[in-house]
Amino acid sequence: VQLVESGGGSAQAGGSLKLSCVVSGHVTRDDNYCIAWFRQPPGKEREGVATTYIGGGASYYADSVKGRFTISQDNAKATVYLQMNSLKVEDTAMYYCAASRGYIATSRRLVATAYNYWGQGTQVTVS
């Protein structure tokens, strides 16, 4: 499985950005892949932001982004998106897309060690 993120850049506080994660490889709806967005601010640990399952299923968000960020997918394009609205300076980070095959307990869906496929990241800077 390969993951390629794009869409990062600079934005002003209160603005919006939309990140994309193209998923390639042998990934089918029956495999029940869980896809997540993580972020890592400079000098801090990586934290989970949002997660969903390929093909549908409940999405799950970190409290810090609830109501501002939305994870979605376009199966025809094999792409998972992260729409980020009402951006804050503290949203500044490198954003990563991650994937793992199979069911992940809700309590672990925003935990980095639950995922074994990672993209290279895309930088988001909010000022």
ChimeraX attribute file (.defattr): number of C-alpha atoms within 10 A of each C-alpha:
attribute: neighborCount
match mode: 1-to-1
recipient: residues
	/A:1	14
	/A:2	17
	/A:3	22
	/A:4	18
	/A:5	24
	/A:6	19
	/A:7	16
	/A:8	18
	/A:9	14
	/A:10	15
	/A:11	17
	/A:12	14
	/A:13	16
	/A:14	13
	/A:15	14
	/A:16	17
	/A:17	19
	/A:18	16
	/A:19	23
	/A:20	21
	/A:21	26
	/A:22	18
	/A:23	23
	/A:24	13
	/A:25	9
	/A:26	8
	/A:27	15
	/A:28	12
	/A:29	11
	/A:30	10
	/A:31	15
	/A:32	18
	/A:33	20
	/A:34	23
	/A:35	26
	/A:36	30
	/A:37	28
	/A:38	22
	/A:39	23
	/A:40	18
	/A:41	17
	/A:42	10
	/A:43	7
	/A:44	9
	/A:45	10
	/A:46	18
	/A:47	17
	/A:48	23
	/A:49	25
	/A:50	25
	/A:51	28
	/A:52	22
	/A:53	25
	/A:54	25
	/A:55	16
	/A:56	14
	/A:57	11
	/A:58	8
	/A:59	17
	/A:60	19
	/A:61	21
	/A:62	14
	/A:63	9
	/A:64	11
	/A:65	17
	/A:66	12
	/A:67	11
	/A:68	14
	/A:69	21
	/A:70	19
	/A:71	22
	/A:72	19
	/A:73	20
	/A:74	12
	/A:75	14
	/A:76	6
	/A:77	10
	/A:78	16
	/A:79	19
	/A:80	26
	/A:81	21
	/A:82	23
	/A:83	15
	/A:84	20
	/A:85	17
	/A:86	15
	/A:87	21
	/A:88	19
	/A:89	14
	/A:90	12
	/A:91	20
	/A:92	20
	/A:93	22
	/A:94	18
	/A:95	28
	/A:96	26
	/A:97	32
	/A:98	27
	/A:99	25
	/A:100	21
	/A:101	19
	/A:102	12
	/A:103	12
	/A:104	17
	/A:105	9
	/A:106	12
	/A:107	7
	/A:108	12
	/A:109	24
	/A:110	23
	/A:111	16
	/A:112	18
	/A:113	9
	/A:114	16
	/A:115	19
	/A:116	11
	/A:117	14
	/A:118	21
	/A:119	20
	/A:120	14
	/A:121	22
	/A:122	20
	/A:123	19
	/A:124	20
	/A:125	19
	/A:126	19
	/A:127	14
